[in-house]
Amino acid sequence: MGEARKNRVLKEFALEEEGQHIGLGIHIGLPFLNLLKTIKRIKLCEEL
């Protein structure tokens, strides 16, 4: 395998890994944000 090709493959692999982490972050993060919003809403309702 040529050096340039090896570097490209490594770069693509790194991007794929990063993409999976970002995807996972969004997957976990969105429900968490919704939960926080719900909690805030409940607290506001209790104060009224």
C-alpha distance (Angstrom), angle and dihedral (degrees) to the residues before:
residue distance angle dihedral
M1 . . .
G2 3.80 . .
E3 3.80 120.1 .
A4 3.83 94.4 -117.0
R5 3.79 92.0 49.7
K6 3.80 91.8 47.7
N7 3.82 90.7 52.1
R8 3.79 91.6 49.0
V9 3.80 92.3 50.4
L10 3.81 91.0 48.4
K11 3.81 90.8 48.7
E12 3.82 92.0 49.7
F13 3.79 90.3 48.4
A14 3.81 91.5 50.2
L15 3.82 91.0 49.7
E16 3.79 91.0 49.0
E17 3.81 90.7 50.8
E18 3.80 90.6 48.6
G19 3.79 91.0 47.7
Q20 3.79 90.5 53.4
H21 3.80 90.6 50.8
I22 3.81 90.8 49.7
G23 3.80 90.4 46.8
L24 3.79 90.6 50.0
G25 3.79 90.7 47.3
I26 3.79 90.9 53.7
H27 3.80 91.2 44.2
I28 3.82 91.5 54.0
G29 3.80 96.9 31.1
L30 3.81 100.3 55.7
P31 3.82 97.5 56.4
F32 3.80 87.9 44.2
L33 3.82 91.8 53.6
N34 3.79 90.4 47.6
L35 3.79 89.0 51.8
L36 3.81 90.9 52.0
K37 3.81 90.8 49.3
T38 3.79 90.3 50.3
I39 3.80 91.7 49.8
K40 3.81 91.0 50.2
R41 3.80 90.3 49.2
I42 3.82 91.8 50.8
K43 3.81 91.1 49.2
L44 3.82 90.8 50.2
C45 3.80 90.9 50.1
E46 3.81 91.2 50.1
E47 3.82 90.9 52.3
L48 3.82 93.5 52.1
